[in-house]
């Protein structure tokens, strides 16, 4: 196997985020099930490492930007720098949410509406960031996720503070809608990949990319959907599975 071709699309930053989220979900599930008695500040260590790496990277990038004026005259230099500052701002707001959530879980001295305010603010500004990203051909996965889930964040805060007593299946309706659209996208990716496989005059690289995308989307969307269904049943008290059983699906 050609390792260079196998890792040509490898993204170190996304790999770091996924590893940190994997460790956090595992530790968080163990903590909720009572298998470990760590402080929530310790459980959130993978999240702190992720945010610390992002902030340090942005500081180093800004230092290099200001110390080397030649980077400012490049055609895409300002766009890259603005994208880095936007990403840093979102990570700081997300860090505020995580700090408030961790403190709430540890001490219980805040209301959940206060905890979710940074997330709701991120969702609002993410709409404008998505428009900017489209104009400048930048990726905006996190911004798109936040912007389409603003209603979900509000429902979660209200439900956790007992302002509404809806079933969790109803509270998660915005996520059901998003996951339904994601399933449609997965089906489209699978059908498109099948068409390219049967088409003789298609570039092999394009065929391989479409197949890899279809497989990746399937392994991402389907486990998340199963996880949400199991989580809703657990929160409504309709299942005896542990939190670790549910998060092991993801």
SEVOLO-585609 format. One line per field, with one value per residue: residue number from 1; x, y, z of N, C-alpha, C in turn. Coordinates in Angstrom, 1 decimal. Layout:
SEVOLO-585609
k = (NUM;...)
n.u = (X;...)
n.v = (Y;...)
n.w = (Z;...)
ca.u = (X;...)
ca.v = (Y;...)
ca.w = (Z;...)
c.u = (X;...)
c.v = (Y;...)
c.w = (Z;...)
***
This chain:
SEVOLO-585609
k = (1;2;3;4;5;6;7;8;9;10;11;12;13;14;15;16;17;18;19;20;21;22;23;24;25;26;27;28;29;30;31;32;33;34;35;36;37;38;39;40;41;42;43;44;45;46;47;48;49;50;51;52;53;54;55;56;57;58;59;60;61;62;63;64;65;66;67;68;69;70;71;72;73;74;75;76;77;78;79;80;81;82;83;84;85;86;87;88;89;90;91;92;93;94;95;96;97;98;99;100;101;102;103;104;105;106;107;108;109;110;111;112;113;114;115;116;117;118;119;120;121;122;123;124;125;126;127;128;129;130;131;132;133;134;135;136;137;138;139;140;141;142;143;144;145;146;147;148;149;150;151;152;153;154;155;156;157;158;159;160;161;162;163;164;165;166;167;168;169;170;171;172;173;174;175;176;177;178;179;180;181;182;183;184;185;186;187;188;189;190;191;192;193;194;195;196;197;198;199;200;201;202;203;204;205;206;207;208;209;210;211;212;213;214;215;216;217;218;219;220;221;222;223;224;225;226;227;228;229;230;231;232;233;234;235;236;237;238;239;240;241;242;243;244;245;246;247;248;249;250)
n.u = (0.8;0.5;1.7;1.8;-0.3;-2.3;-2.4;-2.8;-4.9;-4.9;-5.8;-4.3;-5.3;-8.0;-7.8;-6.7;-8.8;-10.9;-9.7;-9.5;-12.2;-13.1;-11.8;-12.9;-15.7;-15.7;-14.6;-16.5;-18.9;-18.2;-18.0;-20.7;-22.0;-21.0;-18.7;-16.2;-14.9;-14.0;-13.2;-15.2;-13.7;-11.3;-12.3;-12.9;-10.4;-9.3;-10.8;-9.8;-7.2;-7.5;-8.6;-6.6;-4.4;-5.4;-5.6;-3.0;-1.8;-3.0;-2.0;0.7;0.6;-0.3;1.8;3.9;2.7;2.8;5.5;6.6;6.3;6.1;4.2;1.8;1.5;0.8;-1.6;-3.8;-3.2;-4.3;-6.9;-6.5;-5.5;-7.6;-9.5;-8.2;-8.4;-11.2;-11.7;-10.3;-11.9;-14.3;-13.5;-12.8;-15.2;-16.6;-15.0;-15.7;-18.4;-17.8;-16.4;-18.3;-20.2;-18.8;-18.4;-21.0;-21.8;-20.1;-20.5;-23.1;-24.0;-25.0;-27.6;-28.8;-29.5;-27.8;-25.4;-25.6;-25.6;-23.2;-23.0;-25.4;-24.9;-22.7;-24.1;-25.6;-23.8;-22.5;-24.0;-23.4;-20.7;-20.7;-21.7;-19.5;-17.5;-18.3;-18.1;-15.3;-14.3;-13.8;-13.7;-16.4;-17.5;-18.0;-19.2;-21.5;-22.8;-23.4;-25.0;-27.3;-28.4;-29.3;-31.9;-32.1;-30.2;-31.4;-33.8;-32.6;-31.4;-33.7;-35.1;-33.3;-33.3;-35.9;-37.9;-39.5;-41.3;-41.2;-41.0;-37.9;-37.5;-39.1;-37.8;-35.5;-36.2;-35.3;-32.7;-33.4;-34.5;-32.2;-30.6;-32.1;-31.9;-29.2;-29.0;-30.3;-28.3;-26.3;-27.4;-27.5;-24.7;-23.9;-25.3;-24.3;-21.6;-21.8;-22.7;-20.5;-18.6;-19.6;-19.2;-17.2;-15.4;-14.4;-12.2;-9.8;-9.0;-11.0;-13.1;-12.2;-12.2;-14.9;-16.0;-14.7;-15.7;-18.4;-18.4;-17.2;-19.1;-21.3;-20.3;-20.2;-22.7;-24.7;-23.9;-24.1;-26.9;-28.0;-26.9;-28.2;-30.9;-30.7;-29.8;-32.0;-33.9;-32.7;-32.7;-35.4;-36.0;-36.6;-35.0;-32.5;-29.8;-26.4;-24.7;-22.2;-22.7;-24.2;-22.6;-20.5;-21.4;-20.9)
n.v = (-1.2;2.2;4.5;7.3;8.0;7.0;8.6;11.2;12.9;13.3;15.1;16.8;18.5;18.0;15.3;15.5;16.8;14.8;12.7;13.8;14.3;11.6;10.5;12.2;11.6;8.9;9.0;10.7;9.2;7.1;8.5;9.4;7.0;6.2;4.6;5.7;8.1;10.6;14.1;16.5;18.4;17.0;15.0;16.5;17.0;16.1;17.9;20.4;20.2;20.1;22.7;24.3;23.7;24.8;27.5;28.2;27.6;29.5;31.9;31.6;31.6;34.3;35.7;35.0;36.1;38.9;39.3;38.8;40.6;40.0;38.1;39.3;40.5;38.6;37.0;35.5;35.9;37.6;36.6;34.0;34.7;36.1;34.0;32.3;34.0;34.1;31.4;31.2;32.9;31.5;29.2;30.2;31.1;28.7;27.4;28.9;28.1;25.4;25.6;26.7;24.7;22.6;23.6;23.8;21.1;20.2;21.8;22.8;25.4;27.2;28.2;26.3;27.7;30.0;28.7;27.8;30.1;31.1;29.1;29.6;32.2;31.7;30.2;32.2;34.0;32.3;32.0;34.3;33.8;31.5;32.5;34.2;32.3;30.8;32.7;33.0;30.5;28.7;26.1;25.2;23.5;23.2;25.7;25.5;23.4;24.5;26.7;25.6;24.3;26.0;26.2;23.8;24.0;25.9;24.5;22.4;23.8;24.9;22.5;21.2;23.0;22.6;24.3;23.5;20.5;18.5;15.3;13.7;12.8;14.6;17.0;16.7;17.1;19.1;18.0;15.5;16.3;17.4;15.1;13.6;14.9;14.6;11.8;11.7;12.9;11.0;8.8;9.9;10.3;7.6;6.6;8.2;7.4;4.8;5.1;6.3;4.2;2.4;3.8;4.0;5.9;7.6;9.4;7.5;8.5;10.3;8.4;6.9;8.8;9.5;7.1;6.7;9.0;8.3;6.1;7.2;9.1;7.4;5.9;7.9;9.3;7.3;5.8;8.1;8.7;6.3;6.5;8.9;8.0;5.9;7.5;9.2;7.4;6.5;8.9;9.3;7.2;4.7;2.6;0.2;0.3;1.4;4.6;4.3;2.2;3.4;5.5;4.0;3.3;5.5)
n.w = (0.0;-0.8;1.3;1.2;-0.5;1.0;3.2;2.2;2.5;5.2;8.1;10.6;12.6;12.8;13.5;16.1;17.4;17.2;18.6;21.2;21.8;21.7;24.0;25.9;25.8;26.6;29.2;30.4;30.2;31.9;34.3;34.6;35.0;37.4;37.5;37.8;40.1;39.6;39.7;37.9;36.6;36.1;34.4;32.2;31.1;28.4;26.8;27.8;26.9;24.1;23.7;24.8;23.0;20.6;21.2;21.9;19.4;17.8;19.0;18.4;15.6;15.2;16.3;14.4;12.2;12.6;13.0;10.5;7.9;5.2;4.8;4.7;2.3;0.6;-1.6;-0.4;2.2;4.2;4.3;5.3;7.8;9.0;9.0;10.9;13.2;13.5;14.0;16.4;18.1;18.2;19.4;21.9;22.9;22.9;24.9;27.1;27.4;28.1;30.4;32.1;32.0;33.2;35.7;36.6;36.6;38.6;40.9;40.8;41.0;39.1;36.7;33.9;31.7;31.8;31.4;28.7;27.3;25.9;23.9;22.5;21.6;19.9;18.0;16.8;15.7;14.0;11.7;10.2;9.9;8.3;5.9;5.2;5.0;2.8;0.8;0.7;0.2;2.4;4.9;7.0;9.0;11.9;12.4;10.8;12.0;14.6;13.9;12.8;15.0;17.0;18.0;19.3;21.3;22.9;23.7;25.2;27.4;28.6;29.2;31.0;33.1;34.0;33.1;31.1;30.7;28.8;27.1;26.5;23.9;22.5;23.1;21.7;19.1;17.1;16.6;15.5;13.1;11.9;11.7;10.1;7.6;7.3;7.0;4.5;3.0;3.3;1.9;-0.7;-1.1;-1.1;-3.3;-5.4;-5.3;-6.1;-8.7;-9.9;-9.6;-11.5;-13.8;-16.6;-17.6;-15.6;-13.5;-11.6;-9.1;-8.4;-8.2;-6.1;-4.1;-3.8;-3.0;-0.5;0.8;1.0;2.6;4.9;5.7;6.2;8.4;10.2;10.5;11.0;13.5;15.2;15.1;16.1;18.7;19.7;19.7;21.7;23.8;24.3;25.1;27.4;29.0;29.3;30.9;29.8;29.4;30.4;29.9;30.3;30.4;29.3;27.5;25.6;24.6;23.6;21.1;19.5)
ca.u = (0.0;1.2;1.3;1.6;-1.6;-3.3;-2.5;-2.7;-6.0;-4.9;-5.9;-3.8;-6.1;-9.3;-7.5;-6.6;-10.2;-11.6;-9.1;-9.9;-13.6;-13.2;-11.4;-13.8;-17.0;-15.4;-14.5;-17.8;-19.8;-17.8;-18.4;-22.1;-22.4;-20.4;-17.6;-15.1;-15.4;-13.1;-13.8;-15.5;-12.5;-10.4;-13.0;-12.8;-9.0;-9.2;-11.3;-8.9;-6.0;-7.9;-8.7;-5.2;-3.7;-6.0;-5.3;-1.5;-1.5;-3.4;-1.0;2.0;0.3;-0.4;3.2;4.6;2.1;3.2;6.9;7.0;5.4;5.9;3.1;0.7;1.3;0.3;-3.0;-4.7;-2.7;-5.3;-8.0;-6.1;-5.3;-9.0;-10.1;-7.6;-9.0;-12.6;-11.7;-9.9;-13.0;-15.3;-13.0;-12.8;-16.6;-16.9;-14.3;-16.6;-19.5;-17.3;-16.0;-19.6;-20.9;-18.0;-18.6;-22.4;-21.8;-19.3;-21.0;-24.5;-24.4;-25.5;-28.7;-28.3;-29.7;-26.6;-24.4;-25.8;-25.6;-22.1;-23.4;-26.5;-24.2;-22.0;-25.0;-26.1;-22.7;-22.1;-24.7;-22.6;-19.4;-20.9;-21.7;-18.2;-16.7;-18.7;-17.5;-13.8;-14.0;-13.3;-14.5;-17.2;-18.3;-18.5;-20.1;-22.8;-23.4;-23.9;-26.0;-28.6;-28.8;-29.6;-33.1;-31.8;-29.5;-32.4;-34.6;-31.8;-31.3;-35.0;-35.5;-32.5;-33.8;-37.2;-38.9;-40.4;-41.3;-41.4;-40.2;-36.6;-37.7;-39.6;-36.8;-34.5;-36.8;-34.4;-31.6;-34.0;-34.6;-30.8;-30.1;-32.8;-31.2;-27.9;-29.3;-30.5;-27.0;-25.6;-27.9;-27.0;-23.3;-23.8;-25.8;-23.3;-20.4;-22.2;-22.7;-19.1;-18.0;-20.1;-18.9;-15.8;-14.5;-14.2;-10.8;-9.8;-8.9;-12.3;-13.9;-11.8;-12.6;-16.4;-16.3;-14.2;-16.6;-19.7;-18.1;-17.0;-20.4;-22.1;-19.8;-20.4;-24.1;-25.5;-23.7;-24.7;-28.3;-28.3;-26.6;-29.3;-32.1;-30.5;-29.7;-33.3;-34.6;-32.1;-33.1;-36.8;-36.2;-37.2;-34.0;-31.6;-28.5;-25.6;-24.3;-21.1;-23.2;-24.7;-21.5;-19.7;-21.8;-20.2)
ca.v = (0.0;3.5;5.3;8.7;8.2;6.7;9.7;12.5;13.7;13.3;16.4;16.6;19.2;17.2;14.1;15.9;17.0;13.6;11.9;14.4;14.0;10.2;10.3;12.8;10.9;7.7;9.4;11.3;8.1;6.4;9.3;9.4;5.6;6.0;3.7;6.5;9.2;11.8;15.5;16.8;19.1;16.0;14.4;17.4;17.2;16.1;19.2;21.5;20.0;20.6;24.2;24.9;23.6;25.7;28.9;28.3;27.6;30.8;32.9;31.4;32.1;35.7;36.2;34.9;37.0;40.2;39.4;38.6;41.4;39.5;37.2;40.2;40.9;37.5;37.2;34.9;36.0;38.2;35.7;32.9;35.2;36.3;32.7;31.9;34.8;33.7;30.1;31.4;33.5;30.5;28.3;30.9;31.1;27.3;27.2;29.5;27.1;24.2;25.9;26.9;23.4;21.8;24.1;23.4;19.7;19.9;22.5;23.0;26.8;28.0;27.6;25.8;28.8;30.8;27.8;27.7;31.4;31.1;28.3;30.3;33.3;31.1;29.8;33.4;34.6;31.3;32.2;35.2;33.2;30.6;33.3;34.6;31.1;30.4;33.7;32.9;29.1;28.1;25.1;25.7;22.4;23.5;26.8;25.1;22.6;25.4;27.6;24.8;23.7;27.1;25.9;22.6;24.5;26.6;23.4;21.7;24.6;25.0;21.2;20.9;23.8;22.3;25.2;22.7;19.1;17.6;14.1;14.0;12.6;15.8;18.0;16.5;17.1;19.7;17.1;14.5;16.9;17.5;13.8;13.1;15.6;14.0;10.5;11.9;13.2;9.7;8.0;10.6;9.9;6.2;6.4;8.9;6.6;3.6;5.5;6.5;2.9;1.8;4.6;3.6;7.0;8.4;9.3;6.6;9.3;10.8;7.3;6.5;9.9;9.4;5.9;7.0;9.9;7.6;5.2;8.0;9.7;6.3;5.5;9.1;9.6;6.2;5.7;9.2;8.5;5.3;7.1;9.8;7.2;5.3;8.5;9.7;6.4;6.5;10.0;9.2;6.1;3.6;1.6;-0.1;0.4;2.4;5.7;3.8;1.4;4.3;6.2;3.1;3.2;6.6)
ca.w = (0.0;-0.9;2.5;0.8;-1.0;2.0;4.2;1.6;3.0;6.6;8.7;12.0;13.6;13.0;14.2;17.5;17.9;17.3;19.7;22.5;22.0;22.1;25.4;26.8;25.9;27.4;30.6;30.8;30.4;33.1;35.4;34.8;35.4;38.7;37.5;38.3;41.0;39.4;39.6;36.5;36.0;35.5;33.3;31.0;30.7;27.0;26.3;28.1;26.1;22.8;23.6;25.0;21.8;19.7;21.6;21.7;18.0;17.3;19.5;17.6;14.3;15.3;16.5;13.2;11.2;12.9;12.9;9.1;7.1;3.8;4.7;4.6;0.9;-0.2;-2.0;0.5;3.6;5.1;4.4;6.2;9.2;9.5;9.4;12.2;14.3;13.7;14.7;17.8;18.8;18.4;20.5;23.2;23.3;23.3;26.1;28.1;27.7;28.7;31.8;32.9;32.1;34.1;37.0;36.9;37.0;39.8;42.0;40.7;41.4;38.0;36.0;32.6;30.7;31.8;30.8;27.3;26.6;24.9;22.7;21.7;20.9;18.8;16.9;16.1;14.8;13.0;10.5;9.4;9.5;7.2;4.7;4.9;4.6;1.4;-0.1;0.6;0.0;3.6;5.5;8.1;9.6;13.2;12.3;10.3;13.1;15.6;13.4;12.6;16.3;17.9;18.7;20.1;22.5;23.8;24.3;26.2;28.6;29.3;29.8;32.1;34.2;34.3;32.6;30.3;31.1;27.7;26.9;25.8;22.5;21.9;23.2;20.7;17.7;16.2;16.2;14.6;11.8;11.3;11.4;8.9;6.5;7.2;6.4;3.1;2.4;3.2;0.8;-1.9;-1.3;-1.5;-4.7;-6.3;-5.4;-6.9;-10.1;-10.3;-9.8;-12.7;-15.0;-17.0;-18.0;-14.4;-13.0;-10.4;-7.9;-8.1;-7.8;-4.7;-3.1;-3.6;-2.2;0.8;1.4;1.3;3.8;6.1;6.1;6.8;9.8;11.1;10.7;11.5;14.9;16.0;15.1;17.1;20.0;20.1;20.1;23.0;24.9;24.5;25.8;28.8;29.8;29.6;31.8;29.2;29.1;31.5;29.4;30.9;29.5;28.5;26.4;24.5;24.0;22.8;19.7;18.8)
c.u = (0.9;0.8;1.1;0.3;-2.7;-3.5;-2.5;-3.8;-6.0;-4.9;-5.5;-4.7;-7.4;-9.0;-7.3;-7.9;-10.9;-11.0;-9.5;-11.4;-13.9;-12.9;-12.4;-15.1;-16.8;-15.4;-15.8;-18.8;-19.5;-18.2;-19.9;-22.6;-21.8;-19.2;-16.3;-15.7;-14.5;-13.9;-14.1;-14.4;-11.5;-11.0;-12.9;-11.4;-8.8;-9.7;-10.4;-7.6;-6.3;-7.9;-7.4;-4.4;-4.1;-5.6;-3.8;-1.2;-1.9;-2.5;0.3;1.8;0.3;1.0;4.0;4.0;2.7;4.7;7.4;6.0;5.2;4.7;1.8;0.4;0.9;-1.2;-4.0;-4.2;-3.7;-6.5;-7.7;-6.0;-6.7;-9.7;-9.5;-8.2;-10.4;-12.6;-11.3;-11.1;-14.0;-14.8;-13.0;-14.3;-17.0;-16.2;-15.1;-17.7;-19.0;-16.9;-17.3;-20.3;-20.1;-18.3;-20.0;-22.4;-21.1;-19.9;-22.5;-24.9;-24.9;-26.8;-28.2;-28.5;-28.4;-25.5;-24.4;-25.7;-24.4;-22.4;-24.4;-25.8;-23.4;-22.9;-25.4;-25.0;-22.2;-22.8;-23.9;-21.3;-19.6;-21.0;-20.3;-17.3;-17.0;-18.1;-16.0;-13.4;-13.2;-14.2;-15.2;-18.1;-18.9;-19.5;-21.5;-23.5;-24.1;-25.1;-27.4;-29.1;-29.1;-30.9;-32.9;-31.1;-30.5;-33.3;-33.9;-31.7;-32.6;-35.4;-34.6;-32.8;-35.2;-38.3;-39.9;-40.3;-41.6;-40.6;-38.9;-36.7;-38.2;-38.6;-35.8;-35.0;-35.9;-33.2;-32.2;-34.1;-33.2;-30.3;-30.8;-32.2;-29.9;-28.0;-29.5;-29.2;-26.2;-26.1;-27.5;-25.5;-23.1;-24.2;-24.8;-22.0;-20.6;-22.2;-21.3;-18.3;-18.3;-19.7;-17.4;-14.9;-14.3;-12.8;-10.8;-9.7;-10.2;-13.2;-13.5;-12.3;-14.1;-16.7;-15.9;-15.2;-17.9;-19.5;-17.9;-18.3;-21.3;-21.6;-19.9;-21.8;-24.9;-25.2;-24.2;-26.2;-28.7;-28.0;-27.7;-30.5;-31.9;-30.4;-31.1;-34.1;-34.1;-32.6;-34.6;-37.1;-36.7;-36.2;-33.0;-30.1;-27.7;-25.3;-23.1;-21.6;-23.6;-23.6;-20.5;-20.1;-21.1;-18.7)
c.v = (1.2;4.4;6.7;8.9;7.9;7.9;11.1;13.4;13.8;14.8;16.3;17.3;18.5;15.9;14.3;16.1;15.7;12.7;12.5;14.2;12.5;10.0;11.0;12.1;9.6;8.0;9.9;10.2;7.3;7.1;9.3;8.1;5.3;5.0;4.4;7.6;10.4;13.1;15.7;17.6;18.2;15.3;15.2;17.7;17.1;17.4;20.3;21.4;20.5;22.1;24.9;24.8;24.6;27.1;29.1;28.4;29.0;31.9;32.8;31.9;33.6;36.3;36.1;35.9;38.5;40.4;39.3;39.3;40.9;38.7;38.0;40.6;39.8;37.6;36.7;35.1;36.5;37.3;34.5;33.5;35.5;35.0;32.1;32.7;34.4;32.3;30.3;32.0;32.4;29.5;28.9;30.9;29.7;26.9;27.8;28.6;25.9;24.4;26.1;25.5;22.5;22.3;23.8;22.0;19.4;20.6;22.7;24.4;27.7;27.4;27.2;26.9;29.7;30.0;27.9;29.0;31.5;30.3;29.0;31.5;32.8;30.7;31.0;33.9;33.6;31.4;33.2;34.6;32.2;31.3;33.7;33.5;30.7;31.4;33.5;31.4;28.5;27.1;25.7;24.7;22.7;24.7;26.4;24.3;23.5;26.2;26.9;24.3;24.8;26.7;24.7;23.1;25.1;25.5;22.7;22.5;24.7;23.6;20.9;21.8;23.6;23.4;24.6;21.2;18.1;16.3;14.5;13.7;13.8;16.9;17.9;16.5;17.9;18.8;16.0;15.1;17.0;16.2;13.2;13.7;14.9;12.6;10.6;12.1;11.9;8.9;8.6;10.2;8.5;6.0;7.0;8.0;5.4;3.9;5.7;5.2;2.3;2.6;4.4;4.8;8.0;8.3;8.4;7.4;9.8;9.6;6.9;7.5;9.8;8.2;6.1;8.0;9.2;6.8;6.1;8.6;8.6;6.0;6.7;9.3;8.5;5.9;6.8;9.1;7.5;5.8;8.0;9.0;6.5;6.3;9.0;8.7;6.3;7.7;10.0;8.0;4.9;2.5;1.4;-0.1;1.5;3.5;5.2;2.9;2.2;5.0;5.3;2.9;4.3;6.3)
c.w = (0.0;0.3;2.2;0.3;0.0;3.0;3.5;2.0;4.5;7.2;10.2;13.0;13.8;13.8;15.7;18.1;18.2;18.5;21.1;22.8;22.3;23.5;26.3;26.9;26.7;28.8;31.2;31.1;31.6;34.3;35.7;35.3;36.8;38.7;38.0;39.1;40.8;39.4;38.1;35.8;35.5;34.3;32.0;30.5;29.1;26.3;26.6;27.2;24.6;22.7;23.9;23.7;20.7;20.0;21.5;20.2;17.4;17.7;18.7;16.2;14.2;15.4;15.2;12.1;11.4;12.8;11.4;8.2;5.7;3.7;4.4;3.2;0.0;-0.5;-1.0;2.0;4.6;5.3;5.4;7.7;9.8;9.9;10.7;13.4;14.6;14.4;16.2;18.6;19.1;19.5;21.9;23.8;23.7;24.6;27.3;28.5;28.4;30.2;32.7;33.1;33.2;35.5;37.5;37.4;38.3;41.0;42.0;41.1;40.3;37.4;34.6;31.6;30.6;31.2;29.3;26.6;25.6;23.7;21.8;20.9;19.7;17.7;16.1;15.1;13.8;11.7;9.6;9.0;8.4;5.9;4.3;4.4;3.2;0.4;-0.3;0.5;1.2;4.1;6.7;8.7;10.9;13.2;11.8;11.3;14.1;15.1;13.2;13.9;17.3;18.7;19.7;21.4;23.5;24.5;25.4;27.5;29.3;29.9;31.0;33.3;34.6;34.0;31.7;30.7;30.0;27.8;26.2;24.3;21.8;22.0;22.1;19.2;16.7;15.7;15.3;13.2;11.1;10.9;10.2;7.6;6.3;6.6;4.9;2.3;2.3;2.1;-0.5;-2.1;-1.7;-3.0;-5.7;-6.4;-6.2;-8.4;-10.7;-10.5;-11.1;-14.0;-15.3;-17.2;-16.8;-13.9;-11.7;-9.1;-7.4;-7.6;-6.4;-3.7;-2.8;-2.8;-0.7;1.6;1.8;2.5;5.1;6.6;6.8;8.2;10.7;11.5;11.4;13.0;15.8;16.1;16.2;18.5;20.5;20.5;21.4;24.1;25.2;25.4;27.3;29.6;30.1;30.5;31.2;28.9;30.3;31.1;30.1;29.9;28.7;27.3;25.3;23.8;23.2;21.4;18.9;18.8)
***
